[in-house]
Amino acid sequence: MADTRTFLITGASSGIGAQFARAYAQRGYNLILVARRLNRLQDLAAELTAKHGIAVTCLDADLSDRAQVKALVARIREMNLSPDGLINNAGYSLAHTFASTTTQQQMDFVEVCVMTPTYLAREFLDPMLARGFGRIINVSSMVAFSPGAAGHTLYPAAKAYMLKFSRSLAAEVAYKGVNVTALCPGSTESEFQTANGMAAAVGTSPSRFVQSAEAVVEAAIRANEAGREVIVTGLINKLAVFLMTYLPDGLVTPLIRWGAKKYQL
Ligand SMILES: NC(=O)c1ccc[n+]([C@@H]2O[C@H](COP(=O)([O-])OP(=O)(O)OC[C@H]3O[C@@H](n4cnc5c(N)ncnc54)[C@H](OP(=O)(O)O)[C@@H]3O)[C@@H](O)[C@H]2O)c1
C-alpha cells in the first residue's frame, strides 16, 4: 500500500475497463477513471475506495469529441495528477456495414478507438519518461490478426493500429522504464455485445469461447509488468491467431468471412 502510483483507465464504466480498475485498486494504486457514464464510475469509485483505501478521481468525457479529450487532459493537469499508467481501453464496434452507417458514426469510431488513445499516450508519455517509470496498455483485439469481413468494417483496422502502435512505441521506450503492451483478447464477458446490438440480434457466444474480464485483465497486467509487447489471452484465441497468421490467406479469408456472417447487422 506504500505505492502511490496513479493509473488512468478509459472506458472504466463497464467490462474490461472496470476490471482493470478493480485489479489496480487491489494493487493499491490510485485511479483516474474516465467514461461518459459518470454515475457508473462514481459507484465503482465508492466500492474501491471503501475496499482498498485508494484515491479515485472520476471524470466524464465523450472520447469521440477531441475538444472533450483536450479538456480532460487539462482537468487532470489542473488537479496536479500525472498518470504513471495509462490503460487505453474505451472502445466499441459498429456491427453494420460501412455503407449502412453515417460518416459521423465512422469518424466517431476512429476518434474513440484510434485518435484518442494516440492523443492520451502522447500527452502523458513525457512525464513517464522523465520519471523512468510508465505503464501503457492499449486494448487491441485478436481481430487485429484477421483479414476482415463484412460488418464491423473499421474494427480490425483500428485494432491492428493499436497493435502496431504499441509495438513501435515499445521499441522506443522499453529501455526507459516504460512498458507498452497491446492487449489482444477474444470474446470477453462485458457489455460489448449489448452496446453494438449483437446480443439482441444473435445472443451471446457459447461460454467456452468467452473469457472472464478478470482472466483477460490479469493476463494483461502480468504481460505488461514483464515488458511483453503483445498478449493474446486464452488458449483458443492463441490458437486462432496462430492459424490466422500461418495458414494460407486463400483458406483463412473465406473461413473468417463465413464465420463472421452472423455477427453483421
Ligand atoms: N468484449 C470483447 O469481446 C472484446 C474483445 C476484444 C477487445 N475488446 C475491447 O475491449 C475494450 C473494452 O470493451 P468491453 O468489452 O469492456 O466493452 P464494454 O463493456 O461495452 O465497455 C466499453 C467501455 O468503453 C466506454 N466508451 C465507449 N464509447 C465511449 C466514448 N465515446 N467516450 C468514452 N467512453 C466510451 C464505455 O463507457 P461509457 O459508455 O460509459 O462512455 C465503456 O466503459 C474495447 O476497446 C473493445 O474493443 C473487447
The ligand as an SDF file (V2000), in Angstrom:
LIG
                    3D

 48 52  0  0  0  0  0  0  0  0999 V2000
  -15.6230   -7.8650  -25.0280 N   0  0  0  0  0  0  0  0  0  0  0  0
  -14.9460   -8.3950  -26.0270 C   0  0  0  0  0  0  0  0  0  0  0  0
  -15.2870   -9.4930  -26.5010 O   0  0  0  0  0  0  0  0  0  0  0  0
  -13.7060   -7.7030  -26.5400 C   0  0  0  0  0  0  0  0  0  0  0  0
  -12.7900   -8.4560  -27.2940 C   0  0  0  0  0  0  0  0  0  0  0  0
  -11.6440   -7.8220  -27.7670 C   0  0  0  0  0  0  0  0  0  0  0  0
  -11.4030   -6.4950  -27.4870 C   0  0  0  0  0  0  0  0  0  0  0  0
  -12.3090   -5.7780  -26.7550 N   0  0  0  0  0  0  0  0  0  0  0  0
  -12.0320   -4.3620  -26.4860 C   0  0  0  0  0  0  0  0  0  0  0  0
  -12.0670   -4.1470  -25.0890 O   0  0  0  0  0  0  0  0  0  0  0  0
  -12.3140   -2.7700  -24.8350 C   0  0  0  0  0  0  0  0  0  0  0  0
  -13.3490   -2.6530  -23.7400 C   0  0  0  0  0  0  0  0  0  0  0  0
  -14.5840   -3.1500  -24.2000 O   0  0  0  0  0  0  0  0  0  0  0  0
  -15.5300   -4.0690  -23.3070 P   0  0  0  0  0  0  0  0  0  0  0  0
  -15.5650   -5.3990  -23.9170 O   0  0  0  0  0  0  0  0  0  0  0  0
  -15.1880   -3.9440  -21.8860 O   0  0  0  0  0  0  0  0  0  0  0  0
  -16.9580   -3.3820  -23.6530 O   0  0  0  0  0  0  0  0  0  0  0  0
  -17.9630   -2.5390  -22.7460 P   0  0  0  0  0  0  0  0  0  0  0  0
  -18.3330   -3.2960  -21.5310 O   0  0  0  0  0  0  0  0  0  0  0  0
  -19.0490   -2.1260  -23.6920 O   0  0  0  0  0  0  0  0  0  0  0  0
  -17.1050   -1.2690  -22.3090 O   0  0  0  0  0  0  0  0  0  0  0  0
  -16.7740   -0.2460  -23.2120 C   0  0  0  0  0  0  0  0  0  0  0  0
  -16.2860    0.9670  -22.4380 C   0  0  0  0  0  0  0  0  0  0  0  0
  -15.9050    1.9770  -23.3860 O   0  0  0  0  0  0  0  0  0  0  0  0
  -16.5040    3.2040  -22.9930 C   0  0  0  0  0  0  0  0  0  0  0  0
  -16.7950    4.0430  -24.1630 N   0  0  0  0  0  0  0  0  0  0  0  0
  -17.3730    3.6770  -25.3260 C   0  0  0  0  0  0  0  0  0  0  0  0
  -17.5300    4.7550  -26.1100 N   0  0  0  0  0  0  0  0  0  0  0  0
  -17.0500    5.8250  -25.4220 C   0  0  0  0  0  0  0  0  0  0  0  0
  -16.9640    7.2100  -25.6880 C   0  0  0  0  0  0  0  0  0  0  0  0
  -17.4270    7.7630  -26.8310 N   0  0  0  0  0  0  0  0  0  0  0  0
  -16.4230    8.0140  -24.7560 N   0  0  0  0  0  0  0  0  0  0  0  0
  -15.9720    7.4980  -23.5740 C   0  0  0  0  0  0  0  0  0  0  0  0
  -16.0270    6.1930  -23.2700 N   0  0  0  0  0  0  0  0  0  0  0  0
  -16.5680    5.3730  -24.1830 C   0  0  0  0  0  0  0  0  0  0  0  0
  -17.8130    2.8180  -22.2870 C   0  0  0  0  0  0  0  0  0  0  0  0
  -18.1680    3.8200  -21.3440 O   0  0  0  0  0  0  0  0  0  0  0  0
  -19.4640    4.7960  -21.4520 P   0  0  0  0  0  0  0  0  0  0  0  0
  -20.4760    4.1160  -22.3090 O   0  0  0  0  0  0  0  0  0  0  0  0
  -19.8800    4.9740  -20.0300 O   0  0  0  0  0  0  0  0  0  0  0  0
  -18.9210    6.0480  -22.0550 O   0  0  0  0  0  0  0  0  0  0  0  0
  -17.3760    1.5520  -21.5490 C   0  0  0  0  0  0  0  0  0  0  0  0
  -16.8200    1.8830  -20.2960 O   0  0  0  0  0  0  0  0  0  0  0  0
  -12.7240   -2.1580  -26.1770 C   0  0  0  0  0  0  0  0  0  0  0  0
  -11.6380   -1.4310  -26.7110 O   0  0  0  0  0  0  0  0  0  0  0  0
  -13.0240   -3.3640  -27.0420 C   0  0  0  0  0  0  0  0  0  0  0  0
  -12.8270   -3.1070  -28.4120 O   0  0  0  0  0  0  0  0  0  0  0  0
  -13.4480   -6.3540  -26.2680 C   0  0  0  0  0  0  0  0  0  0  0  0
  1  2  1  0
  2  3  2  0
  2  4  1  0
  4  5  1  0
  4 48  2  0
  5  6  2  0
  6  7  1  0
  7  8  2  0
  8  9  1  0
  8 48  1  0
  9 10  1  0
  9 46  1  0
 10 11  1  0
 11 12  1  0
 11 44  1  0
 12 13  1  0
 13 14  1  0
 14 15  2  0
 14 16  1  0
 14 17  1  0
 17 18  1  0
 18 19  2  0
 18 20  1  0
 18 21  1  0
 21 22  1  0
 22 23  1  0
 23 24  1  0
 23 42  1  0
 24 25  1  0
 25 26  1  0
 25 36  1  0
 26 27  1  0
 26 35  1  0
 27 28  2  0
 28 29  1  0
 29 30  1  0
 29 35  2  0
 30 31  1  0
 30 32  2  0
 32 33  1  0
 33 34  2  0
 34 35  1  0
 36 37  1  0
 36 42  1  0
 37 38  1  0
 38 39  2  0
 38 40  1  0
 38 41  1  0
 42 43  1  0
 44 45  1  0
 44 46  1  0
 46 47  1  0
M  CHG  2   8   1  16  -1
M  END
$$$$
